[in-house]
Each structure stands twice: as C-alpha cells, then as structure tokens.
Amino acid sequence: MSDATMGPRALIGLLGDWRSGGAAYEDLAARIRLLIIDGRIAVGTRLPAERELAARLGLSRTTIAAAYARLRESEHLESLRGSGSVTRLPAAHITPLHPTGADSIDFTKAALPALPWLGESARAAAERLPAYLGDPGYDPIGLPELREAIAARYAARGLPTDPDEILVTIGAQHAISLLSRTLVGRGDRALVESPTYPHAYEALRGAGARLVAVPVGGESGASLRAADTGDGPAIAEAIRHVSPSVAYLLPDFHNPTGRSLTDRDRELVVDAASAQGTVLIADETTAELDIDLPFRTRPLAAHGPAVMIGSVGKTVWGGIRLGWIRADRGLIRRLLAQRTPNDLGTPILEQLLVAELLPRMDDILELRRTQLGERRAHLERALAERFPQWQVPHVHGGLALWVHLGSPVSSQLALAARTHDLLITAGPRFGIDGAFERNLRIPLGYGEDVTERALDALEAAWGSMGAAPLVDADVLSAVV
Ligand SMILES: Cc1ncc(COP(=O)(O)O)c(C=O)c1O
C-alpha cells in the first residue's frame, strides 16, 4: 500500500471531464472509481479533504461527502481515523482472471493467445528437467544454453552479443523494475515517452525517479520511410535538455501508438544519450511483432550504448514468465547483486522451454505475423463501420491501435463499457499527467469473435453517452 497524499489540484487534473449527465455526486464517484481501478490513483492514496475539494471544484461539501460515501459503499475508499479517506480496491476486484464475471471481456491487456504448439514444447522441456534435479536449482543469471540462444538471436538481428552480456529475468516487467532499482537513485530524472507502457513508469517512479515526459507518436510509423525521422529528434532534444539519468524507450511498435523509430531516429537518440551520460533502456517486448513495416531497423544497441530488454511474453505467451536484459558485464554484475534480495532466480523449467523455442523464433514470428495481419484487417474494417467518426491509425506491427475518439471522453467511455461487461483501459492511463482523454487503446491480439463482442459493448457504451454534454478538457483545465 502506498502512503501518498493527493492534493485537490492533482486529483482535479486526473478527473478531466468527469460529468456525464447524472447527479454530480454519482458522476464524481464513478470517475474516481475508474481512476482507482485502472491504477491512475494508487491504492492507499489519501484523497483531498471534502471541504478543500468542494472549494476547488465549486461544489457543495455535501456533494463531495456523498461521492465519498458512494465510494465507501463500493469499497473503493475507507475512512481511517486520523488519516482521512484512503483509496482501496474491493476484495472482489482481486480475483485473478475474470474480474467482472465469466462473460466479461478483458481488453485491458494487449497480448496474443499462446502458441498452438506450446504444450508439446513444454513436454519436451519437462523431459530434460531430470538432468538439473541434482543441483540446488536457484538460478539468478540464466542457464548457459538459454543465454547462448538469446545472444544468438541478437546476432541474427545485427547485434553481436556474448552470452555473458545476458541476464535472464522473470519477464520484461521484472527486468524493468530490476533496472530501475539498480540505475535510478531517489530524485534522479528518468525520461519516458508519453504515452507509454504504464507499468514501466510506475516501476521507475517506485524506484524514486522524477519522471520527465517527452510527447511521441504524433506521426505513426505508418507514414514514415526509412530515410525519415519521426520521434527521434524530439527524444534526442529532450535528453539534451533534461540530462536524465535514464531514458526508457519503446523503439519498435511502441505501446500504445504502434510507431517505430527509424535507424536515423535511433542514431540521434544514441548520440544525445552518449553526450549527456544518459543510460538508454530499450524495451523490445513488442519489437519482433512486425506485420509489414516498410523499413528495416537494427536494435538500438547496434547504434551505440543501450541496455536492452527482451521477453517471450508477447511472442510465445504472457503466461511464460521469462525475459532478459542485455547489458555490459559490469552492469550485469550490479544487477545480479541487486536481484538476490528480491528474488532468487528464474524457474529452470521455463528456461528449458524457452531454450527449446528460441531456435524456432522465425516460425513463431511468421505465425504471429499472419495472425496480427488478419486481426488488423478485421479490426480496421469493423471500427470504420461502427465508429466512422474515430481516427484509426494504420499500424505496421505491435499489439494495439491507438484510436483517436475526436472528443475528450475516453474515461467516460471506459466507465460506460464496464456496465456492458467490457474492461478497457482509458487513454490517460498511458500518460503520466492525465492527458490522452481523446485516445483509446484497442488491442489487436484477440480473435474475431471476442473482438466483435467487445465492439458490441463499446458501441453500446458509446451510444449511452450520446446525450451527455461534453466539456472540452482544455476548457475545463483552464477554469480549474
Ligand atoms: C512494452 C511492454 N514491456 C513489458 C511488458 C511486460 O512483459 P512481460 O510479460 O515479459 O513481463 C509489456 C506487457 O504488456 C509491455 O507491453
């Protein structure tokens, strides 16, 4: 549980346009509930006192008290003597897989189903397990054969790598938080793209970083050619301006926008980081999910110093908790020292499985390319039919479409979708400052049936908002 206190200004910044035509206390409670559910307000945060919030919002204290009472009823808030009103999640929310019931669809994750031959490969891996059973089994760095296979995969992508430069982790998320804890000191600046993958900025913030955001994705990778630059100049400029300790980047099929940096972009970024002494962290979790990128790129570290994160979570399956870090030997040693107090190593069985699969990565990616290409075609067609007013980018890979809704209603839509059994993450979750109310991330990885059902729910939710007066978020922020 965090022990953060949120002032009225910060809360109002996150609320955006919270009125959706109902009673003010109901609408306010609903919006705060969404912010808690999708993580924009951390569990354990103390909300502003009723009187203060009422004054800032120009509402009566009774309205705020009624909204907080609603949140207490739904178990999203508890009043602790001497600590004010502190956010929490109801026990029912913590059920692992199907939070709102068997029929609900979870579009909060952008991922693909498991490889069809995963079971068969897992059996082959299990047959090799007896050879390891005489050892203690704790493995903080990774099995030699797996580190070799990972290094070989980098070499095939144009980045010669020694197995000693690889540390195997429990997924990419583990890699991000391990790197954050190792590289970031309290108060250090960390540059992140905005929007970006939210659990990365949470990990950096958790390690004590002060986040600095650089806006990206204005132009999607779709419109770029190999010779162009996209977000590279903006990222490089921000690095020069801010001199952050670290910069966390998604160079390929960026989550959520889908854009990729060209090789020229990468050179600019690496040059700026080298000049400022910034450690670049390139998260390649989605890097190999190419459908038809019109230009070729090389990994960031092929252009200059950069720490790379990889994972099989998106190519093989999210249930295989295995990722890795590619870094120089000195940093690998520091990471090992930092790791042990937190976890004692990566499971051997999972490592054997991935060692089986990595040599077949080209086949795996071919299958994913076909799946994602079909799903992209279906989703683009369906969105154009159902929501002609939305702008839908044409992405060349990755796992999501970052749709532009035309008005700042993403939180409202995500909230309404819940009443139609669709869980979907509102756009602002991907920013660090409440922006992106005009965007919604729609995952690409689900099959046609599920996607159609999700779009039915989204259409119903969108329809239910039709009568609501829409106050532009920019106007709102100007008056509060
Ligand atoms: C950009 C990015 N990095 C890391 C992760 C986490 O990956 P893993 O499942 O390997 O921990 C995700 C998962 O959604 C992601 O999108």
The ligand as a Tripos MOL2 file, in Angstrom:
@<TRIPOS>MOLECULE
LIG
   16    16     1     0     0
SMALL
NO_CHARGES

@<TRIPOS>ATOM
      1 C1          6.1490   -2.5780  -23.5140 C.3       1 LIG1
      2 C2          5.9930   -3.6910  -22.5500 C.ar      1 LIG1
      3 N1          7.0200   -4.0270  -21.7520 N.ar      1 LIG1
      4 C3          6.9290   -5.0320  -20.8710 C.ar      1 LIG1
      5 C4          5.7720   -5.7520  -20.7350 C.ar      1 LIG1
      6 C5          5.7110   -6.8510  -19.7140 C.3       1 LIG1
      7 O1          6.1890   -8.0010  -20.3090 O.3       1 LIG1
      8 P1          6.3700   -9.3840  -19.5350 P.3       1 LIG1
      9 O2          5.0910  -10.1170  -19.6820 O.co2     1 LIG1
     10 O3          7.5040  -10.0490  -20.2190 O.co2     1 LIG1
     11 O4          6.6880   -9.0520  -18.1050 O.co2     1 LIG1
     12 C6          4.6680   -5.4430  -21.5390 C.ar      1 LIG1
     13 C7          3.4140   -6.1870  -21.3820 C.2       1 LIG1
     14 O5          2.3500   -5.7170  -21.6910 O.2       1 LIG1
     15 C8          4.7850   -4.3890  -22.4750 C.ar      1 LIG1
     16 O6          3.7780   -4.0600  -23.2750 O.3       1 LIG1
@<TRIPOS>BOND
     1     1     2 1
     2     2     3 ar
     3     2    15 ar
     4     3     4 ar
     5     4     5 ar
     6     5     6 1
     7     5    12 ar
     8     6     7 1
     9     7     8 1
    10     8     9 2
    11     8    10 1
    12     8    11 1
    13    12    13 1
    14    12    15 ar
    15    13    14 2
    16    15    16 1
@<TRIPOS>SUBSTRUCTURE
     1 LIG1         1 GROUP 0 **** ****
